[in-house]
Amino acid sequence: MVVSLAVLALGAAWALAAAGVEPFPTWFYVFAWYPTLVLLDADARRRDRRPSIFADPRRLASLGFWSAVIWLVFEAANFRLRNWYYVFVPDRMVERWLGILLSFATVVPAVVLVERWLRALGVGRTWQVRPLRTRRWEMPAIAIMGVGMAAAALAVPEQLFPLIWGAAWLIAEPFVYRRRPDWSLLMDIELGVWGRIGRLLAGGLLIGVVWEFFNSWARGRWIYTVPWLEHTKLFEMPPLGFLGFPFFALEAWAMYHALCAAGLAVPPEEEPPPAPRRRRAVAIAGAAVLSVAVLLGMDRMTISSTTPRIPGIPGVTAAEVLALRDAGYHSVFALADARGSTASAAGVAPSRFAAIVREARLVVLRGIGTGNAADLASVGIASVCELARRNPATLRPLVQEARRGRLGRAAGPVRPTRAEVRVWVGAARRACPQG
């Protein structure tokens, strides 16, 4: 029954997203990932006969809550790294934040479940080598190395950003090693038992591919701007970028189990060690404050556009909005898809309708959105082909100045970033190669 419902939910999410029925296109990633997690859990349970992680509400709440917090740490790092940004998320803050948190709540459960699923399949059962001997000073040295890697990535992000994927593992693992050696991946290495690490590495790559596949279908999505890797992509990720997912799986595992070892989180398959309620309450409160701070930072620094609406298209009047709705155009996406000479709207002149359609296509191009389109219109860009003719380096300061004027901000840094403008112009040149 559970499997059937999960398959039905996944199919329905796909069908409704393809049909454009909101909120499924915007939040397709959420609607697709939760049934996928249920399917992973069900198949692992069928194979190893262990209880479902969804059977214990306390465990499920712990995994989801701390998963969101753990990923928000990486979102905070991205304020400096600038490796990705988000487009077409809801313009209403409550819906936007709720959807973001629900998305991030799937990260650690995905890592845990795919490791369990591969274990149930027998992957890595005999992966053993000669044990290693460790020295007392090595654990502090590993933690210091992790701190150094994180600091280097944040200090020189354009060249050293890959170091962030692995730094948190080295920081968290020594703590897990001391408190709960049976959960520690470093202890696995010491014992020469590589099955769990191998499953996490392979599982990280697997779920990374699925993450990117689902993201490519979603309207509300992330776009990568990884330095020197922007031109060739599989789904949305540069192929070399997939190498980061196995190391991120190690990080997610270690960070969550460090919280478990501290008594703040519920282990995926065991009872938690005792911890004072006051300490747990303080940790949860601190995590909540951190989460709000990072979400506010995302609104300002990494969310490039929100749900585009027809009244936000530059130059569209209230009368035109009503005429377009009467003609059946209820979204910017429907306008952008208008095809042929017969497409029109009563009360809107054909030439004006064509101009609105060109603007709509600019709005939906790579998540540009209505706010950015308004800034582009201020510098004389009202279509995709006009954008294709511009130079990103010279266009960016013009768009920034237009935004300062629109926001009434006299000075200070404003968006778009260099990477965003490169993404826009690159997409425009692919869509309109003749300019």
FENLINRA-V223482 format. One record per pair of residues at least 12 apart in sequence whose ideal C-beta (glycine too) atoms are under 6 Angstrom apart, sorted by the first residue. I is the first residue (numbers start at 1). GAP is how many residues later the second one is. Records with the same first field share a line. If there is no record, write none. Layout:
BEGIN
I: GAP, GAP
END
This chain:
BEGIN
2: 40
3: 39
6: 29, 32, 33
9: 26
10: 25
13: 18, 19
25: 194
26: 193, 194
27: 72
28: 189, 190
29: 74, 185, 186, 189
30: 72, 73
32: 182
33: 73
37: 72, 76
40: 73, 77
41: 72
44: 72, 73, 76
47: 73
48: 72
53: 215
58: 208
59: 207
62: 203, 204
63: 45, 46
64: 41
66: 190, 193, 199
67: 38, 40, 41
68: 33, 36, 37
69: 218
70: 185
71: 33, 36
72: 219, 222
75: 219
76: 218
77: 87
79: 218, 222
80: 74, 77
81: 76, 80
83: 78, 143
84: 138, 140
85: 138, 217, 219
86: 136, 216, 217
87: 217, 218, 280
88: 131, 132, 217, 279
89: 131, 214, 217
90: 217
91: 215, 216
97: 198
108: 144, 148
110: 97
111: 138, 141, 142
112: 156
114: 89, 93
115: 84, 85, 88
118: 81, 85
119: 80
123: 76
124: 71, 74, 75
127: 67, 68, 71
128: 64, 65
129: 63
130: 62
131: 60, 61
132: 58
134: 56
139: 35, 38
142: 28, 32
143: 28, 31
145: 25
146: 21, 24, 25
149: 14, 18
150: 17
158: 69
165: 79, 82, 83
166: 81
168: 83, 87
169: 81, 82, 85
172: 82, 83, 86
173: 13, 81
175: 83
176: 81, 82, 85
179: 82
180: 81
183: 74
185: 12
200: 49, 50, 53
201: 45
203: 46
204: 41, 42, 44, 45
205: 40, 41
208: 34, 37
212: 23, 24, 25
213: 22
215: 21
216: 19, 20
224: 12, 13
225: 194
226: 12, 15
263: 12
264: 16, 19
304: 116
305: 62, 64
308: 24, 55, 61, 62
310: 14, 22
312: 58
313: 46
314: 59, 60, 63
320: 28
323: 22, 24, 25
324: 21
327: 18
332: 28, 31
333: 31
335: 22, 25
336: 24, 25, 28
338: 19
358: 25
359: 23
361: 23
362: 21, 22
365: 19, 62
366: 57, 58, 61
368: 56
375: 24, 27, 28
378: 24
379: 19, 23
384: 44, 47, 48
385: 47, 50
387: 41
388: 40, 41, 44, 47
389: 46
392: 29, 30, 33
395: 26
396: 22, 25
400: 14
END
